[in-house]
Amino acid sequence: MEKVFLEVAENQYDCDAVEAKVKADLKKKSRAAIKDLKIYIKPEDGKAYYTANEGKISGDVEI
């Protein structure tokens, strides 16, 4: 089992947990099948931004 963490300025972020939050938020916004998903973690904002389905769906979640 692999786990990926991002460590910035003495804070640690679980990338799997961030991905799960993004997917949960995405399900609230769209019932469409997800063809592609890009997640951009921005610790200085305390958020993860995402785009899905070639940019047709986008949003952000707290990390």
Biopython code that builds the backbone (N, CA, C, O; Angstrom):
import numpy as np
from Bio.PDB.StructureBuilder import StructureBuilder

atoms = [
    (1, "MET", "N", (0.842, -1.182, 0.000)),
    (1, "MET", "CA", (0.000, 0.000, 0.000)),
    (1, "MET", "C", (0.889, 1.249, 0.000)),
    (1, "MET", "O", (1.785, 1.389, 0.833)),
    (2, "GLU", "N", (0.630, 2.130, -0.929)),
    (2, "GLU", "CA", (1.394, 3.370, -1.013)),
    (2, "GLU", "C", (0.569, 4.526, -0.468)),
    (2, "GLU", "O", (-0.654, 4.539, -0.608)),
    (3, "LYS", "N", (1.226, 5.484, 0.145)),
    (3, "LYS", "CA", (0.598, 6.716, 0.623)),
    (3, "LYS", "C", (1.470, 7.868, 0.163)),
    (3, "LYS", "O", (2.697, 7.782, 0.212)),
    (4, "VAL", "N", (0.847, 8.937, -0.278)),
    (4, "VAL", "CA", (1.583, 10.119, -0.706)),
    (4, "VAL", "C", (1.168, 11.281, 0.193)),
    (4, "VAL", "O", (-0.018, 11.564, 0.363)),
    (5, "PHE", "N", (2.169, 11.947, 0.764)),
    (5, "PHE", "CA", (1.939, 13.110, 1.612)),
    (5, "PHE", "C", (2.684, 14.297, 1.022)),
    (5, "PHE", "O", (3.757, 14.144, 0.437)),
    (6, "LEU", "N", (2.111, 15.463, 1.179)),
    (6, "LEU", "CA", (2.753, 16.706, 0.785)),
    (6, "LEU", "C", (3.080, 17.451, 2.072)),
    (6, "LEU", "O", (2.193, 17.700, 2.889)),
    (7, "GLU", "N", (4.349, 17.808, 2.257)),
    (7, "GLU", "CA", (4.753, 18.538, 3.448)),
    (7, "GLU", "C", (5.232, 19.927, 3.034)),
    (7, "GLU", "O", (6.143, 20.074, 2.219)),
    (8, "VAL", "N", (4.592, 20.941, 3.619)),
    (8, "VAL", "CA", (4.925, 22.328, 3.323)),
    (8, "VAL", "C", (4.820, 23.130, 4.614)),
    (8, "VAL", "O", (3.808, 23.077, 5.313)),
    (9, "ALA", "N", (5.875, 23.871, 4.920)),
    (9, "ALA", "CA", (5.877, 24.779, 6.077)),
    (9, "ALA", "C", (5.347, 24.100, 7.342)),
    (9, "ALA", "O", (4.447, 24.617, 8.005)),
    (10, "GLU", "N", (5.903, 22.962, 7.660)),
    (10, "GLU", "CA", (5.570, 22.201, 8.869)),
    (10, "GLU", "C", (4.151, 21.634, 8.882)),
    (10, "GLU", "O", (3.692, 21.162, 9.923)),
    (11, "ASN", "N", (3.457, 21.671, 7.764)),
    (11, "ASN", "CA", (2.137, 21.061, 7.644)),
    (11, "ASN", "C", (2.238, 19.844, 6.733)),
    (11, "ASN", "O", (3.024, 19.827, 5.786)),
    (12, "GLN", "N", (1.439, 18.836, 7.028)),
    (12, "GLN", "CA", (1.436, 17.620, 6.226)),
    (12, "GLN", "C", (0.031, 17.392, 5.688)),
    (12, "GLN", "O", (-0.946, 17.478, 6.432)),
    (13, "TYR", "N", (-0.070, 17.102, 4.402)),
    (13, "TYR", "CA", (-1.348, 16.870, 3.744)),
    (13, "TYR", "C", (-1.358, 15.474, 3.143)),
    (13, "TYR", "O", (-0.429, 15.090, 2.432)),
    (14, "ASP", "N", (-2.403, 14.720, 3.429)),
    (14, "ASP", "CA", (-2.582, 13.374, 2.897)),
    (14, "ASP", "C", (-3.229, 13.505, 1.514)),
    (14, "ASP", "O", (-4.396, 13.881, 1.402)),
    (15, "CYS", "N", (-2.484, 13.200, 0.494)),
    (15, "CYS", "CA", (-2.975, 13.382, -0.880)),
    (15, "CYS", "C", (-4.181, 12.491, -1.184)),
    (15, "CYS", "O", (-5.049, 12.887, -1.962)),
    (16, "ASP", "N", (-4.253, 11.304, -0.591)),
    (16, "ASP", "CA", (-5.416, 10.432, -0.801)),
    (16, "ASP", "C", (-6.674, 11.064, -0.207)),
    (16, "ASP", "O", (-7.751, 10.989, -0.799)),
    (17, "ALA", "N", (-6.534, 11.688, 0.967)),
    (17, "ALA", "CA", (-7.674, 12.347, 1.605)),
    (17, "ALA", "C", (-8.133, 13.543, 0.779)),
    (17, "ALA", "O", (-9.333, 13.790, 0.651)),
    (18, "VAL", "N", (-7.183, 14.282, 0.222)),
    (18, "VAL", "CA", (-7.522, 15.420, -0.627)),
    (18, "VAL", "C", (-8.270, 14.929, -1.868)),
    (18, "VAL", "O", (-9.280, 15.513, -2.262)),
    (19, "GLU", "N", (-7.776, 13.870, -2.470)),
    (19, "GLU", "CA", (-8.438, 13.308, -3.647)),
    (19, "GLU", "C", (-9.864, 12.860, -3.312)),
    (19, "GLU", "O", (-10.779, 13.077, -4.107)),
    (20, "ALA", "N", (-10.060, 12.246, -2.161)),
    (20, "ALA", "CA", (-11.390, 11.799, -1.749)),
    (20, "ALA", "C", (-12.333, 12.994, -1.570)),
    (20, "ALA", "O", (-13.499, 12.925, -1.959)),
    (21, "LYS", "N", (-11.837, 14.081, -0.987)),
    (21, "LYS", "CA", (-12.658, 15.291, -0.826)),
    (21, "LYS", "C", (-13.047, 15.866, -2.184)),
    (21, "LYS", "O", (-14.189, 16.277, -2.392)),
    (22, "VAL", "N", (-12.089, 15.889, -3.101)),
    (22, "VAL", "CA", (-12.361, 16.399, -4.444)),
    (22, "VAL", "C", (-13.431, 15.547, -5.119)),
    (22, "VAL", "O", (-14.379, 16.086, -5.690)),
    (23, "LYS", "N", (-13.292, 14.242, -5.059)),
    (23, "LYS", "CA", (-14.259, 13.361, -5.712)),
    (23, "LYS", "C", (-15.645, 13.490, -5.098)),
    (23, "LYS", "O", (-16.645, 13.420, -5.813)),
    (24, "ALA", "N", (-15.721, 13.679, -3.779)),
    (24, "ALA", "CA", (-17.018, 13.868, -3.120)),
    (24, "ALA", "C", (-17.659, 15.175, -3.583)),
    (24, "ALA", "O", (-18.861, 15.218, -3.844)),
    (25, "ASP", "N", (-16.865, 16.240, -3.686)),
    (25, "ASP", "CA", (-17.371, 17.525, -4.155)),
    (25, "ASP", "C", (-17.819, 17.425, -5.610)),
    (25, "ASP", "O", (-18.837, 17.996, -6.001)),
    (26, "LEU", "N", (-17.060, 16.710, -6.384)),
    (26, "LEU", "CA", (-17.375, 16.530, -7.800)),
    (26, "LEU", "C", (-18.691, 15.784, -7.979)),
    (26, "LEU", "O", (-19.471, 16.121, -8.870)),
    (27, "LYS", "N", (-18.949, 14.784, -7.155)),
    (27, "LYS", "CA", (-20.207, 14.031, -7.233)),
    (27, "LYS", "C", (-21.407, 14.922, -6.944)),
    (27, "LYS", "O", (-22.482, 14.721, -7.509)),
    (28, "LYS", "N", (-21.226, 15.913, -6.059)),
    (28, "LYS", "CA", (-22.306, 16.851, -5.754)),
    (28, "LYS", "C", (-22.620, 17.740, -6.954)),
    (28, "LYS", "O", (-23.765, 18.154, -7.139)),
    (29, "LYS", "N", (-21.611, 18.032, -7.767)),
    (29, "LYS", "CA", (-21.761, 18.958, -8.888)),
    (29, "LYS", "C", (-22.230, 18.302, -10.175)),
    (29, "LYS", "O", (-22.893, 18.946, -10.989)),
    (30, "SER", "N", (-21.898, 17.035, -10.373)),
    (30, "SER", "CA", (-22.191, 16.413, -11.659)),
    (30, "SER", "C", (-22.380, 14.911, -11.522)),
    (30, "SER", "O", (-21.700, 14.249, -10.738)),
    (31, "ARG", "N", (-23.305, 14.397, -12.289)),
    (31, "ARG", "CA", (-23.513, 12.945, -12.352)),
    (31, "ARG", "C", (-22.790, 12.336, -13.551)),
    (31, "ARG", "O", (-22.803, 11.120, -13.744)),
    (32, "ALA", "N", (-22.168, 13.182, -14.343)),
    (32, "ALA", "CA", (-21.462, 12.704, -15.535)),
    (32, "ALA", "C", (-20.265, 11.848, -15.135)),
    (32, "ALA", "O", (-19.643, 12.069, -14.096)),
    (33, "ALA", "N", (-19.958, 10.876, -15.974)),
    (33, "ALA", "CA", (-18.768, 10.050, -15.748)),
    (33, "ALA", "C", (-17.534, 10.940, -15.850)),
    (33, "ALA", "O", (-17.468, 11.839, -16.687)),
    (34, "ILE", "N", (-16.577, 10.679, -14.999)),
    (34, "ILE", "CA", (-15.356, 11.474, -14.999)),
    (34, "ILE", "C", (-14.355, 10.851, -15.961)),
    (34, "ILE", "O", (-13.904, 9.722, -15.765)),
    (35, "LYS", "N", (-14.016, 11.598, -16.999)),
    (35, "LYS", "CA", (-13.070, 11.112, -18.000)),
    (35, "LYS", "C", (-11.643, 11.456, -17.625)),
    (35, "LYS", "O", (-10.721, 10.680, -17.876)),
    (36, "ASP", "N", (-11.463, 12.632, -17.019)),
    (36, "ASP", "CA", (-10.135, 13.027, -16.547)),
    (36, "ASP", "C", (-10.318, 13.945, -15.347)),
    (36, "ASP", "O", (-11.320, 14.652, -15.238)),
    (37, "LEU", "N", (-9.345, 13.926, -14.455)),
    (37, "LEU", "CA", (-9.402, 14.737, -13.245)),
    (37, "LEU", "C", (-8.004, 15.253, -12.945)),
    (37, "LEU", "O", (-7.045, 14.483, -12.885)),
    (38, "LYS", "N", (-7.901, 16.552, -12.758)),
    (38, "LYS", "CA", (-6.629, 17.172, -12.386)),
    (38, "LYS", "C", (-6.835, 17.911, -11.078)),
    (38, "LYS", "O", (-7.781, 18.685, -10.931)),
    (39, "ILE", "N", (-5.940, 17.666, -10.124)),
    (39, "ILE", "CA", (-6.030, 18.288, -8.806)),
    (39, "ILE", "C", (-4.768, 19.104, -8.575)),
    (39, "ILE", "O", (-3.653, 18.625, -8.778)),
    (40, "TYR", "N", (-4.964, 20.330, -8.152)),
    (40, "TYR", "CA", (-3.857, 21.253, -7.885)),
    (40, "TYR", "C", (-3.915, 21.642, -6.410)),
    (40, "TYR", "O", (-4.811, 22.379, -5.999)),
    (41, "ILE", "N", (-2.976, 21.157, -5.618)),
    (41, "ILE", "CA", (-2.962, 21.447, -4.191)),
    (41, "ILE", "C", (-2.179, 22.735, -3.967)),
    (41, "ILE", "O", (-1.025, 22.854, -4.381)),
    (42, "LYS", "N", (-2.815, 23.694, -3.311)),
    (42, "LYS", "CA", (-2.191, 24.989, -3.064)),
    (42, "LYS", "C", (-2.230, 25.264, -1.550)),
    (42, "LYS", "O", (-3.161, 25.902, -1.058)),
    (43, "PRO", "N", (-1.212, 24.780, -0.814)),
    (43, "PRO", "CA", (-1.203, 24.905, 0.640)),
    (43, "PRO", "C", (-1.320, 26.343, 1.142)),
    (43, "PRO", "O", (-1.930, 26.580, 2.185)),
    (44, "GLU", "N", (-0.750, 27.299, 0.425)),
    (44, "GLU", "CA", (-0.809, 28.683, 0.894)),
    (44, "GLU", "C", (-2.237, 29.232, 0.916)),
    (44, "GLU", "O", (-2.523, 30.183, 1.643)),
    (45, "ASP", "N", (-3.133, 28.637, 0.123)),
    (45, "ASP", "CA", (-4.554, 29.005, 0.134)),
    (45, "ASP", "C", (-5.364, 28.088, 1.047)),
    (45, "ASP", "O", (-6.512, 28.392, 1.374)),
    (46, "GLY", "N", (-4.766, 26.961, 1.460)),
    (46, "GLY", "CA", (-5.506, 25.974, 2.251)),
    (46, "GLY", "C", (-6.543, 25.246, 1.418)),
    (46, "GLY", "O", (-7.543, 24.758, 1.945)),
    (47, "LYS", "N", (-6.301, 25.174, 0.106)),
    (47, "LYS", "CA", (-7.286, 24.576, -0.795)),
    (47, "LYS", "C", (-6.639, 23.666, -1.826)),
    (47, "LYS", "O", (-5.444, 23.750, -2.110)),
    (48, "ALA", "N", (-7.467, 22.803, -2.367)),
    (48, "ALA", "CA", (-7.106, 22.011, -3.539)),
    (48, "ALA", "C", (-8.107, 22.397, -4.625)),
    (48, "ALA", "O", (-9.318, 22.290, -4.432)),
    (49, "TYR", "N", (-7.599, 22.836, -5.745)),
    (49, "TYR", "CA", (-8.437, 23.210, -6.882)),
    (49, "TYR", "C", (-8.451, 22.036, -7.860)),
    (49, "TYR", "O", (-7.484, 21.280, -7.951)),
    (50, "TYR", "N", (-9.556, 21.892, -8.588)),
    (50, "TYR", "CA", (-9.615, 20.780, -9.539)),
    (50, "TYR", "C", (-10.367, 21.163, -10.801)),
    (50, "TYR", "O", (-11.180, 22.087, -10.823)),
    (51, "THR", "N", (-10.059, 20.413, -11.849)),
    (51, "THR", "CA", (-10.821, 20.478, -13.094)),
    (51, "THR", "C", (-11.092, 19.037, -13.525)),
    (51, "THR", "O", (-10.289, 18.138, -13.272)),
    (52, "ALA", "N", (-12.218, 18.837, -14.168)),
    (52, "ALA", "CA", (-12.579, 17.498, -14.642)),
    (52, "ALA", "C", (-13.217, 17.613, -16.015)),
    (52, "ALA", "O", (-13.728, 18.663, -16.404)),
    (53, "ASN", "N", (-13.172, 16.510, -16.731)),
    (53, "ASN", "CA", (-13.779, 16.414, -18.061)),
    (53, "ASN", "C", (-13.348, 17.584, -18.948)),
    (53, "ASN", "O", (-14.161, 18.358, -19.452)),
    (54, "GLU", "N", (-12.035, 17.668, -19.108)),
    (54, "GLU", "CA", (-11.423, 18.668, -19.986)),
    (54, "GLU", "C", (-11.794, 20.095, -19.587)),
    (54, "GLU", "O", (-11.990, 20.955, -20.446)),
    (55, "GLY", "N", (-11.889, 20.342, -18.277)),
    (55, "GLY", "CA", (-12.156, 21.682, -17.780)),
    (55, "GLY", "C", (-13.616, 22.083, -17.733)),
    (55, "GLY", "O", (-13.930, 23.217, -17.372)),
    (56, "LYS", "N", (-14.515, 21.177, -18.091)),
    (56, "LYS", "CA", (-15.943, 21.506, -18.093)),
    (56, "LYS", "C", (-16.507, 21.622, -16.684)),
    (56, "LYS", "O", (-17.505, 22.306, -16.461)),
    (57, "ILE", "N", (-15.862, 20.952, -15.737)),
    (57, "ILE", "CA", (-16.278, 21.013, -14.338)),
    (57, "ILE", "C", (-15.062, 21.466, -13.536)),
    (57, "ILE", "O", (-13.952, 20.978, -13.753)),
    (58, "SER", "N", (-15.270, 22.391, -12.618)),
    (58, "SER", "CA", (-14.140, 22.836, -11.785)),
    (58, "SER", "C", (-14.657, 23.220, -10.400)),
    (58, "SER", "O", (-15.851, 23.441, -10.195)),
    (59, "GLY", "N", (-13.733, 23.291, -9.476)),
    (59, "GLY", "CA", (-14.113, 23.666, -8.116)),
    (59, "GLY", "C", (-12.907, 23.633, -7.204)),
    (59, "GLY", "O", (-11.767, 23.517, -7.654)),
    (60, "ASP", "N", (-13.180, 23.737, -5.912)),
    (60, "ASP", "CA", (-12.128, 23.670, -4.927)),
    (60, "ASP", "C", (-12.671, 23.106, -3.617)),
    (60, "ASP", "O", (-13.871, 23.162, -3.349)),
    (61, "VAL", "N", (-11.764, 22.563, -2.810)),
    (61, "VAL", "CA", (-12.103, 22.044, -1.487)),
    (61, "VAL", "C", (-11.031, 22.492, -0.496)),
    (61, "VAL", "O", (-9.891, 22.763, -0.871)),
    (62, "GLU", "N", (-11.420, 22.563, 0.771)),
    (62, "GLU", "CA", (-10.457, 22.860, 1.836)),
    (62, "GLU", "C", (-9.563, 21.636, 2.037)),
    (62, "GLU", "O", (-10.019, 20.497, 1.934)),
    (63, "ILE", "N", (-8.288, 21.888, 2.325)),
    (63, "ILE", "CA", (-7.382, 20.750, 2.586)),
    (63, "ILE", "C", (-7.052, 20.653, 4.051)),
    (63, "ILE", "O", (-6.307, 19.761, 4.459)),
]
sb = StructureBuilder()
sb.init_structure("model")
sb.init_model(0)
sb.init_chain("A")
sb.init_seg("    ")
for serial, (resi, resn, name, xyz) in enumerate(atoms, 1):
    if name == "N":
        sb.init_residue(resn, " ", resi, " ")
    sb.init_atom(name, np.array(xyz, "f"), 0.0, 1.0, " ", f" {name:<3s}", serial, name[0])
structure = sb.get_structure()
